[in-house]
C-alpha cells in the first residue's frame, strides 16, 4: 500500500508539471513542449494503473491525465484545422 501512495504522489506531481509546461508552451510560447516527458508519463501511467488499479480512484492522478488529453486534442485541432 505504501508503494501505491508514493507512486500516486509522483504521478500526480509529474502530471501537474506536464500540464503547466504544455499550457505555457501552447498559449504563451514560453519554453518547449516536452514530448518525451509526456510519452514517459503516459507509459508510466498505464504500467502503474495495471499494477495498482486502485490508483485510478485518486482525483489527483486522473484529473491531470484528462487535462493532458484535452491539451493534446486542442493542439491537434490548432495544428491541422
C-alpha positions, 0 to 999 in steps of 0.5 A, a space after each residue: 500500500 505504501 508503494 501505491 501512495 508514493 507512486 500516486 504522489 509522483 504521478 500526480 506531481 509529474 502530471 501537474 508539471 506536464 500540464 503547466 509546461 504544455 499550457 505555457 508552451 501552447 498559449 504563451 510560447 514560453 519554453 518547449 513542449 516536452 514530448 518525451 516527458 509526456 510519452 514517459 508519463 503516459 507509459 508510466 501511467 498505464 504500467 502503474 494503473 495495471 499494477 495498482 488499479 486502485 490508483 485510478 480512484 485518486 482525483 489527483 492522478 486522473 484529473 491531470 491525465 484528462 487535462 493532458 488529453 484535452 491539451 493534446 486534442 486542442 493542439 491537434 485541432 490548432 495544428 491541422 484545422 
